[in-house]
Amino acid sequence: MSKILITGSHGQLGTELNFVSSMLENCSFVFAGRDDLDITDEAEVRKLFSSEKFDVLINAAAYTAVDKAESDVENAFRVNGKAAGILAQVTRENNCRLIHLSTDFVFDGTLAQPLTEDDTPNPLGVYGASKLEGEELVLARNPEAIICRTSWVYSSFGNNFVKTILRLCRERESLNIVSDQVGTPTYARDLAAAILQLIKGDQWHSGIYHYSNEGVASWYDFAIAIRDLAGLSTTILPIETHQYPTPAVRPKYSVLNKKKFKNTFGIAIPYWRESLEKCIELLK
């Protein structure tokens, strides 16, 4: 029986991994939140691995407060950079496979075509820079690891754009939503299922891969779809980025090219709006 350790168990992806974990037979799971395991403490990580044998680690833990990271630089790099390096080192030493989650924010959004794994990263802010450092440490310390970049993650669990828009639509008559930032929403349950399929398939191919739902949308398009699928009537107006200033600069274009992931693992990826509908039905 394989034993799988999942860090970041209370986050959106970690919670969805717990939900879909039953799809893997002959596997046992250990779900670790920040109170269970401090992944920034190398001694604590080593102590866990000395007491238990893990076959796979899925690192879904991350510092994801994009705007807060601009003034909380040390903590962002500690969780997204240093901790990723620790996990990579310890998994390699213990012959444990590693799947590490990363983000579209490692790119600057200036390339107006779907981003491939070979495109050059150039993060615009602290969050993206810290995640890029994590990628680099993972590849340096555990070359057999898989890094999965994703984008615009949401779920029926936790705090996210979908839940925020649903709440605001019920509280306000109109909303202004940025329309000149383009990417693809990713339902965390789809991502969780794809990761477990990857493990189940037992075809381990190390390297960097991109995964998001299929299709393209702006935040404005995303908000309109959330409103409509929820049967709400709030007026949603498009605005440009400069009309909604934030501490962190966000990439204008972050559509991920998923060809490598699909060709390598043979896993189909759902269209973003179809997945959004499933999530909203759960939230109803």
Sequence and secondary structure as in RCSB ss.txt:
>XXXX:A:sequence
MSKILITGSHGQLGTELNFVSSMLENCSFVFAGRDDLDITDEAEVRKLFSSEKFDVLINAAAYTAVDKAESDVEN
AFRVNGKAAGILAQVTRENNCRLIHLSTDFVFDGTLAQPLTEDDTPNPLGVYGASKLEGEELVLARNPEAIICRT
SWVYSSFGNNFVKTILRLCRERESLNIVSDQVGTPTYARDLAAAILQLIKGDQWHSGIYHYSNEGVASWYDFAIA
IRDLAGLSTTILPIETHQYPTPAVRPKYSVLNKKKFKNTFGIAIPYWRESLEKCIELLK
>XXXX:A:secstr
 EEEEEESTTSHHHHHHHHHGGGSTTEEEEEE TTT  TT HHHHHHHHHHS  SEEEE      TTGGGT HHH
HHIIIIIHHHHHHHHHHHTT EEEEEEEGGGS S   S B TTS    SSHHHHHHHHHHHHHHHH TT EEEEE
 SEE SSSS HHHHHHHHHHH SEEEEE S EE  EEHHHHHHHHHHHHHTT    EEEE   BS EEHHHHHHH
HHHHTT   EEEEE GGGS  SS   SB  B  HHHHHHH     BHHHHHHHHHHHH 
